[in-house]
Amino acid sequence: MKMLIAIVQDQDLDALQDELTEKGFRITNLASTGGFLRAGNSTILIGVEEEKVKECLKIIEENCKSREITTSVLSVTMPGDAYIPFPMEVLVGGATVFILDVVEFIRM
């Protein structure tokens, strides 16, 4: 058995949850926050039999698409000056997935 830990954008969460549960995957959703943009993310824990890992990864890939957004990053022009917002394009979305071996699984 494997434990998949998928970190996804909140925008992708509903469609991903729907398809995973429809295909029989049991998931736990944890609200989280990204470090760089401080945007809402979700961390999904999925216990998966080894033979279904590829199917689960495919579902995640199909539902979590990358996209570009414009955001402001604060910069300082000179010491003593005020912070000036600096717009920049950032690639967000997609998913980060960690796959861990599960030594023991107990359902009570």
C-alpha positions in Angstrom: 0.0 0.0 0.0 1.1 3.6 -0.7 0.2 6.9 0.8 -0.2 9.7 -1.7 0.1 13.2 -0.4 -1.1 15.7 -3.0 -0.9 19.4 -2.6 -3.3 21.1 -5.0 -4.7 24.6 -5.6 -8.2 25.2 -4.0 -9.5 26.0 -7.5 -8.8 22.4 -8.6 -10.1 20.8 -5.4 -13.8 20.2 -6.1 -13.3 18.5 -9.5 -10.5 16.4 -8.1 -12.4 15.3 -5.0 -15.4 14.4 -7.1 -13.5 12.2 -9.6 -11.4 10.5 -6.9 -14.4 9.6 -4.8 -16.4 8.6 -7.9 -13.5 6.1 -8.8 -13.6 4.6 -5.3 -10.5 6.4 -3.8 -10.9 7.3 -0.1 -9.4 10.7 0.6 -8.8 13.1 3.5 -8.6 16.8 2.7 -6.5 19.2 4.9 -6.7 22.9 4.3 -3.2 24.4 3.9 -1.5 27.6 2.7 1.3 28.0 0.2 4.5 29.6 1.3 5.3 31.7 -1.7 2.0 33.3 -2.6 0.3 32.6 0.7 -2.7 31.3 -1.3 -5.1 28.7 -0.2 -4.1 25.1 -1.0 -5.4 21.7 0.0 -3.3 18.8 1.0 -5.1 15.5 0.2 -4.1 12.2 1.8 -5.0 9.2 -0.3 -4.3 5.6 0.8 -3.9 3.6 -2.4 -3.2 -0.1 -3.3 0.1 -0.3 -5.3 -1.7 -1.4 -8.5 -3.9 1.7 -8.4 -1.2 4.3 -7.9 -0.9 5.1 -11.7 -4.7 5.5 -12.0 -4.8 7.9 -9.0 -1.9 9.9 -10.4 -3.6 10.2 -13.8 -6.8 11.6 -12.1 -4.7 14.1 -10.2 -2.9 15.2 -13.4 -6.1 15.5 -15.4 -7.8 17.7 -12.8 -4.9 19.9 -11.6 -3.8 22.2 -14.4 -1.1 24.8 -14.3 -1.9 28.4 -15.1 -0.3 31.8 -15.0 -1.5 34.6 -12.8 -0.3 38.1 -12.2 0.5 39.0 -8.7 2.3 41.8 -6.9 5.7 41.3 -5.2 6.8 44.1 -2.9 10.3 45.5 -3.6 12.4 48.3 -2.1 13.8 50.8 -4.5 16.3 52.5 -2.1 16.9 52.4 1.7 14.3 54.6 3.3 11.9 54.5 0.4 8.5 53.0 0.7 7.7 49.5 -0.6 6.6 49.5 -4.2 4.4 46.7 -5.5 6.0 45.0 -8.5 3.6 42.9 -10.8 5.0 39.6 -12.0 3.7 36.5 -13.8 3.7 33.4 -11.7 2.9 29.8 -12.7 0.5 28.2 -10.2 -1.7 25.2 -10.1 -0.8 21.6 -11.0 -0.1 19.4 -8.1 2.8 18.3 -6.0 2.6 14.6 -5.0 4.6 12.7 -2.5 4.4 8.9 -2.6 5.2 7.1 0.6 5.4 3.4 1.5 2.8 2.4 4.1 4.2 -0.2 6.6 0.9 -0.9 8.2 -2.7 0.1 7.6 -5.5 -0.3 10.2 -9.1 0.7 9.6 -11.3 0.8 12.8 
